[in-house]
C-alpha cells in the first residue's frame, strides 16, 4: 500500500484536516464577529441570528445534508470500483439540488414575514439566494469527501469564511453609514442585512473554487470511469431513487437535530413578548447576546466533532457495506476517543476561562457578564454535541438513517417542554435557553450511543474514553486558571489569557498520558501523532 493510499484511508488524518479547517473557520468567524458586534450592536446581532437560524433550517432541508448523503452513497460504489455509477450519481445530485435549492430560496424570500420577527424579514430575504448556491457547493464537497480527500472542502471552507468576514463587516458598516437619521433599530436592521450579504459572497466564492478543482481533476475522473469494468450500469431512475431514499432520512435527521435552535428562538421570542411583556427590540438584544456571542464561542470545539463525523461516514459506510464489522468498530472507537480527547478539555477550558475569553472577543461592557455566565452554562454542551454529532454520523453510515430522526424528535419534545416551563414559571430568561440546549444534546448522546452499541455490538470503555480525560482536563483547568490569575495581576487580563492557554495545552498533554487516557498507538493515529509520541518519550511520559 502506497503512502498516498495510507493517507487516504486514515480517516482520522482526513478528519484532522477538516477539523483544522473548521477551527480556522470558527476563529475567523470569531475575529470578524467582534468588530461586527461593535458595528451592529446586540440588537442587530439578534435580528441577524433570528434570520440566520431560519435560513439554516431551510438550508438543511434543501442542501446542507447533501455532502454527507452523497459521500455515503458514492463511497459505497467507489469501494467496489463502480466509478461510472458514482459519477452518474453525482450528476443526479446536481439536478436534485438545483430543483430543491430554487424551492428553498423561494420559501425564504416570499415566506419571510411568517418565519421571523418583522425587523428580521429584510435580513432573511437577503439570505434567500445563498440557499440555491449552497446546494451546488454541497454536492461538490460531498463528491470529494466520498473519495476521502478533505483538502478541497477544507480550503473552500476557509476561503468562504474569509470572504464572508471581509464583506460582512464592510457591508454592515457601509449600510449603516449610508442611512440618514439616528434610529438605532433601523441601524441594527441595516447592519444585519449587510452581514447577510457577506454570507452569500462567501458561498459563491467557495462554489467557484470547488468548481475549479473539479474541472482540474476531470481528466483523471474520466480515466477512472473509462477503466471501470463494472457490468451493471445503474439507470438515472435507479439513482434518483437512491438519492431520495438516502437523502430524505439524512435531511429529516439533520433537520430535526438542528431544528432545536430555530424552535428555541421562536419559543423564546414569543413567550418573552407575550408572557413577560418584553419589546421586540429587547428580545432581539438579549437573544443577540446568547446566539451572537456565547453560542458562537462554543461552536469552535464542536466543529471538531462535526469534522470527525464528516470524515467518518465514507469509511464506516464502505467497511459496513463489505460486512467488515471489526473495521467499522475500530473506526468508531478511534473517532469517539479522539473527539472526547478534544471536547472534554475544551469544555473545561471554556468554563474556567470564560471571562477573559468573552472579554477578548466581545468586549462590550453592557453584555459582558451575561455572555460569560451563559458561556459557562453552555460549556458542558460541547461534550454532548461533539458525541451526539459523531454518533449521528455512525448510524447514518451503517444505514440506520431513520434512528437519528426518532432520537432527535424525542429529544426535541423533551427540550421544548423544559424550555417552556422554565420561561413561563421562572425568571431564568437566557439561562433557560442554555439548559434546554444541554437537555437536548444529552438526550441525543444517550439515545444514539445505545443504538450504536446495539447495531455494531460496540461497547465504549467509559473509564478510558470519558473519566480519565475528564480528570486530566480538571487538572489542566486548575493550573490554567492559576496561571491566568497570576498573570492578570501584572497585565491586562486579555493578554493574561495567552500564557494560560499555552500552559493548559502542555499540562493536558502531560496528564492525559500520565492518566493513561490514550495509548501510544492511538496517539500515533492522531494527525501529527508521531511528533507527539516523540515529544512524550523525550519528556519520559511514555
C-alpha positions in Angstrom: 0.0 0.0 0.0 1.5 3.4 -1.0 1.8 6.3 1.3 -0.9 8.2 -0.6 -3.3 5.3 -0.2 -2.5 5.0 3.5 -3.1 8.7 3.9 -6.5 8.5 2.2 -7.5 5.5 4.3 -6.6 7.3 7.5 -9.9 8.9 8.2 -8.6 10.5 11.4 -6.0 12.4 9.3 -8.7 13.5 7.0 -10.9 14.4 9.9 -7.9 16.3 11.3 -7.6 18.3 8.1 -11.3 19.1 8.1 -11.3 19.8 11.8 -8.3 22.2 11.5 -10.2 24.0 8.7 -13.3 24.1 10.8 -11.4 25.6 13.7 -9.7 28.1 11.4 -13.2 29.0 10.0 -14.6 29.4 13.6 -11.6 31.5 14.6 -12.1 33.8 11.6 -15.8 33.9 12.5 -15.0 35.0 16.0 -12.5 37.6 14.8 -14.9 39.2 12.5 -17.9 38.8 14.8 -16.2 41.1 17.4 -16.0 44.2 15.1 -19.3 43.3 13.6 -21.0 43.2 17.0 -19.4 46.6 17.7 -21.0 47.9 14.4 -24.5 46.4 14.6 -24.8 46.0 18.3 -26.6 43.3 20.3 -29.9 44.3 18.7 -28.5 43.8 15.2 -26.9 40.6 16.3 -30.4 39.5 17.4 -32.0 40.2 14.1 -29.2 38.5 12.2 -29.5 35.4 14.5 -33.2 35.3 14.0 -32.9 35.3 10.2 -29.7 33.1 10.1 -31.3 30.3 12.2 -34.4 30.1 9.8 -32.0 30.4 6.8 -30.1 27.4 8.3 -33.2 25.3 8.7 -34.2 25.9 5.0 -30.6 25.2 4.0 -30.7 21.9 6.0 -33.8 20.8 4.1 -32.6 21.9 0.6 -28.9 21.3 0.6 -27.0 21.1 3.9 -27.3 17.3 4.2 -26.2 16.7 0.6 -22.4 16.4 1.3 -22.9 13.6 3.9 -25.6 11.8 2.0 -23.7 12.0 -1.3 -20.5 11.0 0.4 -22.2 7.9 1.9 -23.8 6.5 -1.3 -20.8 7.4 -3.5 -18.3 5.9 -1.1 -20.2 2.6 -1.3 -19.8 2.5 -5.1 -16.2 3.7 -5.1 -15.4 0.9 -2.5 -16.4 -1.6 -5.2 -14.7 0.3 -8.1 -18.0 1.5 -9.6 -16.7 4.8 -10.8 -19.2 5.2 -13.6 -22.2 4.7 -11.3 -20.6 7.1 -8.8 -20.3 9.8 -11.4 -23.8 9.3 -12.7 -25.0 9.6 -9.1 -23.1 12.9 -8.9 -25.0 14.2 -11.9 -28.3 13.2 -10.4 -27.4 15.0 -7.2 -26.7 18.2 -9.1 -30.1 18.2 -10.7 -31.7 17.4 -7.3 -30.2 20.4 -5.6 -31.0 22.8 -8.5 -34.7 22.0 -8.1 -34.8 21.8 -4.3 -32.5 24.9 -4.0 -34.8 27.0 -6.1 -37.7 26.0 -4.0 -35.8 26.7 -0.8 -34.8 30.1 -2.0 -38.4 31.0 -2.9 -39.6 29.9 0.5 -37.0 32.0 2.3 -37.9 35.1 0.3 -41.6 35.0 0.0 -42.4 33.4 3.4 -40.0 35.6 5.4 -42.8 37.6 7.1 -44.3 34.4 8.5 -41.0 32.9 9.6 -39.2 35.7 11.6 -40.0 38.8 13.6 -40.8 41.8 11.5 -37.4 43.5 11.8 -35.6 40.4 10.6 -37.6 40.0 7.4 -35.2 42.0 5.2 -32.2 40.0 6.5 -33.8 36.6 5.7 -34.7 37.8 2.2 -31.0 38.7 1.5 -30.1 35.1 2.7 -32.5 33.6 0.1 -30.3 33.3 -3.0 -27.5 31.8 -0.9 -29.6 28.7 -0.4 -29.5 27.9 -4.1 -25.7 28.3 -4.4 -25.1 26.3 -1.2 -26.8 23.2 -2.7 -24.4 23.2 -5.7 -21.5 23.7 -3.3 -22.7 20.8 -1.1 -22.7 18.3 -3.9 -19.2 19.2 -5.0 -18.0 18.9 -1.4 -19.7 15.5 -1.0 -18.1 14.3 -4.2 -14.6 14.8 -2.9 -15.5 13.6 0.6 -16.6 10.3 -0.9 -13.1 9.9 -2.3 -11.8 10.5 1.2 -10.0 13.7 0.4 -11.0 16.6 2.7 -8.5 19.1 1.4 -10.7 20.8 -1.3 -13.6 21.0 1.2 -11.3 22.4 3.9 -9.7 25.1 1.6 -13.2 26.1 0.3 -14.5 26.5 3.8 -11.6 28.8 4.8 -12.0 30.8 1.5 -15.7 31.1 2.2 -15.3 32.4 5.7 -12.5 34.9 4.8 -14.7 36.5 2.1 -17.7 36.3 4.4 -15.8 38.1 7.1 -14.5 40.9 4.9 -17.7 41.6 3.1 -19.9 41.2 6.2 -18.0 43.9 8.2 -17.6 46.2 5.3 -21.2 45.9 4.1 -22.6 46.3 7.6 -20.6 49.5 8.1 -21.5 50.8 4.7 -25.2 50.2 5.1 -25.3 51.9 8.4 -23.3 54.9 7.3 -25.3 55.5 4.2 -28.6 55.9 6.1 -29.8 59.2 7.5 -31.2 59.7 11.0 -30.3 58.1 14.3 -32.9 55.4 14.6 -31.0 52.6 16.4 -33.4 49.9 15.4 -33.1 50.8 11.7 -29.3 50.9 12.1 -29.5 47.4 13.6 -31.6 46.1 10.7 -29.4 47.6 8.0 -26.2 46.3 9.7 -27.6 42.8 10.0 -28.6 43.0 6.3 -25.1 43.9 5.3 -23.7 41.0 7.3 -26.1 38.6 5.4 -24.6 39.8 2.1 -21.2 38.6 3.3 -22.6 35.1 3.8 -23.8 34.9 0.2 -20.5 36.2 -1.2 -18.6 33.6 0.8 -20.7 30.7 -0.5 -20.3 31.9 -4.2 -16.5 32.2 -3.8 -16.3 28.6 -2.3 -18.5 27.3 -5.1 -16.3 28.8 -7.8 -13.2 27.3 -6.1 -14.7 23.8 -5.9 -15.8 24.0 -9.5 -12.3 24.9 -10.5 -10.9 21.9 -8.5 -13.4 19.6 -10.2 -12.5 20.8 -13.7 -8.8 20.4 -13.0 -9.4 16.8 -11.9 -12.0 16.0 -14.6 -9.4 14.3 -16.8 -8.4 11.8 -14.2 -12.0 11.3 -13.2 -12.9 10.4 -16.8 -10.0 8.0 -17.0 -11.3 6.1 -13.9 -14.7 6.0 -15.5 -13.2 4.7 -18.8 -11.3 1.9 -16.9 -14.4 0.9 -14.9 -15.1 -2.8 -15.5 -18.5 -2.8 -13.7 -21.1 -4.8 -15.6 -24.2 -3.2 -14.1 -24.7 0.4 -15.0 -27.4 1.9 -12.8 -30.1 3.9 -14.6 -30.8 7.5 -13.7 -34.2 6.4 -12.4 -32.5 4.0 -10.0 -30.0 6.6 -8.9 -32.7 9.2 -8.3 -34.5 6.6 -6.2 -31.3 6.0 -4.2 -30.8 9.8 -3.6 -34.4 10.2 -2.4 -34.2 7.1 -0.1 -30.9 8.2 1.4 -31.0 12.0 1.3 -34.6 12.2 2.7 -33.7 10.4 6.0 -30.4 12.5 6.2 -32.5 15.6 5.7 -35.0 14.6 8.3 -32.3 13.7 10.8 -30.2 16.8 10.3 -33.3 19.0 10.1 -34.8 17.8 13.4 -31.3 17.6 15.0 -30.8 21.3 14.2 -34.4 22.4 14.5 -33.9 22.9 18.2 -32.1 26.2 17.6 -34.8 27.8 15.5 -37.6 26.4 17.6 -36.0 27.7 20.7 -35.6 31.2 19.3 -39.3 31.2 18.2 -40.5 30.0 21.6 -38.2 32.4 23.4 -39.2 35.5 21.4 -42.9 34.7 21.5 -43.1 33.9 25.2 -40.8 36.9 26.2 -43.0 39.3 24.3 -46.4 37.8 25.2 -45.9 36.5 28.7 -43.1 38.7 30.0 -44.2 41.8 28.0 -40.7 42.5 26.6 -40.4 44.6 23.5 -39.2 43.1 20.2 -36.0 45.3 20.5 -35.2 44.0 24.0 -35.8 40.4 23.0 -33.6 40.8 20.0 -30.9 42.3 22.1 -31.0 39.5 24.7 -31.0 36.8 22.1 -28.1 38.5 20.3 -26.0 38.0 23.4 -26.9 34.3 23.6 -26.7 33.4 19.9 -24.2 36.0 18.7 -21.7 35.6 21.5 -21.9 32.7 23.8 -23.1 30.1 21.3 -20.6 31.3 18.7 -17.7 30.6 21.1 -18.9 27.1 21.9 -19.1 26.3 18.2 -15.3 26.3 17.9 -14.6 23.0 19.7 -17.9 21.5 18.4 -16.5 22.0 14.9 -14.1 19.1 15.6 -16.9 16.7 16.2 -18.6 17.8 13.0 -15.4 17.3 11.0 -14.8 13.9 12.5 -18.4 13.0 11.6 -18.0 14.1 8.0 -14.7 12.2 7.6 -16.2 9.1 9.4 -19.2 8.5 7.2 -17.5 7.3 3.9 -15.1 5.0 5.8 -17.7 3.4 8.0 -20.1 3.1 5.2 -17.6 1.4 2.9 -16.5 -1.0 5.7 -20.0 -1.8 6.7 -21.0 -2.4 3.0 -18.2 -5.0 2.9 -19.6 -6.5 6.2 -16.3 -5.8 7.9 -17.7 -5.2 11.4 -14.3 -5.2 13.1 -13.0 -2.3 10.9 -16.3 -0.4 11.5 -16.0 -0.8 15.3 -12.3 0.2 15.1 -13.0 3.4 13.2 -15.9 4.3 15.5 -13.8 3.7 18.6 -10.9 5.8 17.5 -13.3 8.6 16.3 -15.1 8.8 19.7 -11.8 8.6 21.6 -10.2 11.5 19.6 -13.4 13.6 19.8 -13.6 13.2 23.6 -9.9 14.0 23.9 -10.6 17.4 22.3 -14.2 18.1 23.5 -13.7 17.4 27.3 -10.7 19.8 27.8 -12.4 22.4 25.6 -15.5 22.3 27.8 -13.4 22.7 31.0 -11.3 25.5 29.4 -14.4 27.4 28.4 -15.8 27.1 31.8 -12.7 28.1 33.7 -11.5 30.9 31.3 -15.0 32.2 30.2 -14.5 35.7 31.4 -11.2 36.5 29.7 -12.3 34.7 26.5 -15.5 36.7 26.2 -13.8 39.9 27.1 -11.1 39.3 24.4 -13.7 38.6 21.7 -16.7 40.6 22.7 -15.5 43.4 25.0 -18.9 45.3 25.1 -19.3 46.1 28.8 -23.1 46.1 28.8 -23.4 42.4 27.9 -20.1 41.0 29.2 -21.2 39.5 32.4 -24.3 37.9 30.9 -22.3 36.4 28.0 -19.8 35.0 30.4 -22.4 33.4 32.6 -24.2 31.8 29.6 -21.0 30.5 28.2 -20.2 28.7 31.5 -23.6 27.0 31.4 -23.2 26.1 27.8 -19.7 24.7 28.2 -20.9 21.2 29.1 -22.9 21.0 25.9 -19.6 21.0 23.9 -19.1 17.4 25.1 -22.6 16.3 24.4 -22.9 17.9 21.0 -19.5 16.5 19.9 -20.5 13.0 20.8 -24.1 13.2 19.5 -22.9 14.6 16.1 -20.4 11.8 15.8 -22.9 9.0 16.7 -25.4 10.5 14.3 -22.9 10.0 11.5 -22.1 6.5 12.6 -25.8 5.5 12.5 -26.2 7.1 9.1 -23.0 5.4 7.9 -24.3 1.9 8.8 -27.6 2.5 7.1 -29.7 3.2 10.2 -30.7 6.6 8.9 -34.1 6.7 10.5 -32.9 6.2 14.1 -31.3 9.6 14.4 -34.6 11.1 13.2 -36.6 9.5 16.0 -33.9 10.2 18.6 -33.8 13.9 17.6 -37.6 14.1 17.7 -37.8 12.6 21.2 -35.0 14.9 22.5 -36.7 17.9 20.8 -40.0 17.2 22.6 -38.3 17.0 26.0 -36.3 20.1 25.5 -39.3 22.1 24.3 -41.2 21.1 27.5 -38.2 22.1 29.6 -37.8 25.5 27.9 -41.5 26.4 28.0 -41.8 25.5 31.7 -38.6 27.5 32.6 -39.6 30.5 30.6 -43.1 30.7 31.9 -42.7 29.8 35.6 -39.2 31.2 36.3 -37.2 34.4 35.5 -34.2 32.4 34.1 -34.5 34.1 30.7 -31.4 33.2 28.7 -30.4 30.5 31.2 -33.5 28.6 30.2 -32.2 28.5 26.6 -28.8 27.2 27.8 -30.4 24.5 29.9 -32.7 23.4 27.1 -29.6 23.1 24.8 -27.9 20.8 27.4 -31.0 18.6 27.8 -31.3 18.2 24.1 -27.7 17.3 23.4 -27.5 15.0 26.4 -30.6 13.0 25.3 -29.2 12.7 21.8 -26.0 11.3 23.2 -27.7 8.7 25.3 -30.1 7.5 22.6 -27.6 7.5 19.8 -24.9 5.7 21.9 -27.4 3.0 22.8 -28.2 2.4 19.2 -24.5 2.3 18.1 -23.7 -0.2 20.9 -26.6 -2.4 19.7 -26.1 -2.5 16.0 -22.3 -2.5 15.9 -22.0 -4.6 19.1 -19.7 -1.9 20.3 -19.1 -1.0 23.9 -17.3 2.1 25.0 -14.5 2.0 27.5 -16.1 4.6 29.8 -13.0 4.9 32.1 -10.5 5.5 29.3 -12.8 7.4 26.9 -14.5 9.7 29.4 -13.3 9.5 33.0 -9.6 9.7 32.6 -9.7 12.6 30.0 -12.0 14.4 32.4 -9.6 14.2 35.4 -6.7 15.2 33.1 -8.9 18.2 31.9 -9.8 19.1 35.5 -6.1 19.3 36.4 -5.5 21.3 33.3 -8.3 23.7 34.2 -7.0 24.3 37.8 -3.4 25.0 36.5 -4.7 27.2 33.7 -6.8 29.3 36.0 -3.9 29.7 38.4 -1.6 30.9 35.6 -4.3 33.3 34.4 -4.9 34.7 37.9 -1.2 35.3 38.5 -0.6 37.0 35.1 -3.8 39.0 35.3 -2.3 40.7 38.4 0.5 42.0 36.3 -1.1 42.8 33.0 -4.3 43.2 31.1 -6.4 40.0 31.7 -7.0 39.6 28.0 -3.2 39.3 27.5 -3.0 37.0 30.5 -5.2 34.6 28.6 -2.4 33.7 26.2 0.1 32.1 28.7 -2.9 30.4 30.4 -3.9 28.7 27.2 -0.3 27.7 26.3 0.2 26.2 29.8 -3.2 24.5 29.5 -2.2 22.6 26.3 1.0 21.4 27.8 -0.5 20.4 31.2 -3.3 18.5 29.5 -0.9 16.7 27.2 1.1 15.6 30.2 -1.8 14.5 32.4 -3.7 12.7 29.6 -0.7 10.4 29.1 0.1 10.1 32.8 -3.5 9.0 33.5 -3.2 6.6 30.6 -6.2 8.1 28.8 -4.5 7.5 25.5 -2.1 4.8 24.3 0.9 5.2 22.1 -0.9 3.5 19.2 -3.9 5.9 19.5 -1.6 8.9 19.8 0.1 7.9 16.5 -3.3 7.7 14.8 -4.0 11.4 15.6 -2.8 14.0 13.0 0.8 14.8 13.8 0.6 12.0 16.3 4.1 10.7 15.6 5.6 14.0 16.7 3.5 13.9 19.8 4.8 10.4 20.6 8.4 11.7 20.1 7.8 14.6 22.4 6.2 12.4 25.0 9.1 10.0 25.0 11.6 12.9 25.4 9.6 14.0 28.4 9.7 10.4 29.6 5.9 10.3 29.7 5.8 7.1 27.5 
